[in-house]
Amino acid sequence: MGTRNKALFEDVTGGLVSTETAALLPRKRTSGYLQERESRLAQLAKGEIIEKTLLWVEPSRCRLWSRHNRRRDLLNEQSCADLIQGIKAQGRQEFPAIVRRIQDDPQYEFEVICGSRRHWVIQWLRQNNYPQFMFLIDVRDLTDEEAFRLSDCENRDREDISDFERALDYQQALEAYYRSQRDMAERLEVSEPWLSRYLDLAMLPGEIVQAYADVTQIKVNHARELKPLLKNPQSRHRVLACANELKTRQLQARQTENRLLDGQQILQLLKSSARNRTTKAKQSSMEFRSKAGLRIMTAVRRSRGGLVIEVMPRGGADREELIQAFSNALQILSD
């Protein structure tokens, strides 16, 4: 150790450690490192910790698993805005996507099991002035059934995957991997009634699905409320006829850039259409809610004729919502 470095060392340590002792410090640190490594190897051998290797790769080397439960066409700059901003703020992707290696496609090396939204965002960033971002992946060895359960476990409580997307995923998995609904429920560690509600949702007729402005608006409770109406041949016919009319109405609204009916409005209209024409003379009623879920108006047709409409004073609806509610009430209750 040079004279200048020796003086600096003694000044920093206050003379408590001699330069001769300092020469031994690197050896002590090395010994501590080796002990730490031996301890880690012992933990690995006992299964107390799992060693993972994460990779930074070009997103173009990855394709989505064909059974991925998120619809790619629903991903856009608006729906992914929070993740885009988060990755830009952090300067990188913080949480790895789970992938597996593939051998049957020369264009790709990995298949994304969990993380299609992260994959989409990294691709979008690279195409929009951030070419430095790479895709962080965790490579696993998974069967299709294991991949399905892992994907379901990661996404089950996420609000950005719709009930209907999840329902279709469960229906396909039941047909592909499991002997029965009970077997599938046990593997997913959920109750049979809970799983049954999603499978009922997946079985909704296409006419009803197409009546909604967006599949993200189709909820589990919608299938539960429509199921008894679809079981009866007469009410089923009326519900499907109404669904076709609503599909046309939604298409016209899109073309004229008018407000589309939301999911709750579609449900109420479908339920109302199932009422038998011969019993319509009896008093019937319907309520309308705002986008925030607050009741904004009720409409009641009296048994002797006449339509009574009541607008809630604190419904919070704007003018367009009220006009739409009036239109729906007149269409359903005044004929």
Steps between C-alpha positions, in 0.01 A plus 500: 500500500650837393576774754208715381252210499624390842441845646153515342409156635611586851310827482175324399530225759619732772806279549289219642609260225865481404610482139641155571156383617340663201699273272306207642151650442447381140573146616230530769248630250579212267451254786162658581397479134593133483305427817198682358525305175532167685193590706305585184600173333385312809164677487465413133577135573232493770244669274472799734562742213459474125763632262353692205665639192324795344576604143476827312395419143366667189118487519497384137649169619179427694154403383183470707380158608203408282293439814590826669193637679537865406359633175778674311259724309390664826854623573569856393673815617202599717442164669874461569571862595582419864754235406655717229553783747631263768765344276606841367533632855703201620710488187437131456247219548503407870303173502592219260255329270481122535589317179602157379736399221354378172651281230236496227533854366826631348376859532465490879697362793256555787127482565338748741284326761449796737581855401341576164422855617866555592601350165265736313623805693870427439429460129300824498775692682766374259288621209438837665841653569624258770702239305721426802232309694539123513250233605571338839408131514504210745542173308306201638449138397121462492235268358190656343292423810765648728521805276122545521495478881794737534339753267168474686669542838679817387197657331202387707468819705607745232230744399644558154396150389126482447267237643417387148865452399557296815184297434610403150840400637338271758273340242790421267711367787217272619479342156878473457641392837241367742270201530223691673402835645567363848852393398569847361363676810727290723807578293422872503410485870163667446144389576291328234221763521756778447642326192151416373406869490791573266421201280140623470634837388708333228185329371309823428366497141696701248202728434511619861877548504483710183234726652755639746722789397801318640551153650658661804148614597364144520504396864453170681174618654361574151518131410342408833204731440452402137541124548140424612364715215704307245379164630138575410449465120253790477696750707823385333357591161402848623838560667697402190276712278561796729874429494503519120314831512748635754792390287361705209433793731857494635639485148294805398618686810862433408447620143336822617742541794213495749529358848491120519286313749709378792501149642239562769261657251539204264425257784185687601373516142558128446322412824207726415460341157439161659170608656201327348295737280176371653604607849635837401173669586586449865702764678864478395799711592859557411783702647791666326843571642783734415848388403594540865232246595263752662128480429401792280146414391215252547219433255173330599206407279171484688254217448238745364743653256735790519870527564635658817863616487689618806843667474721468807617839636851380585564251223794695364405427137584739220254612235594228252457224757153626593393526136623146437314372807175670384542344156549153645201537731270608220619218275446224757207614713276705275432257218 
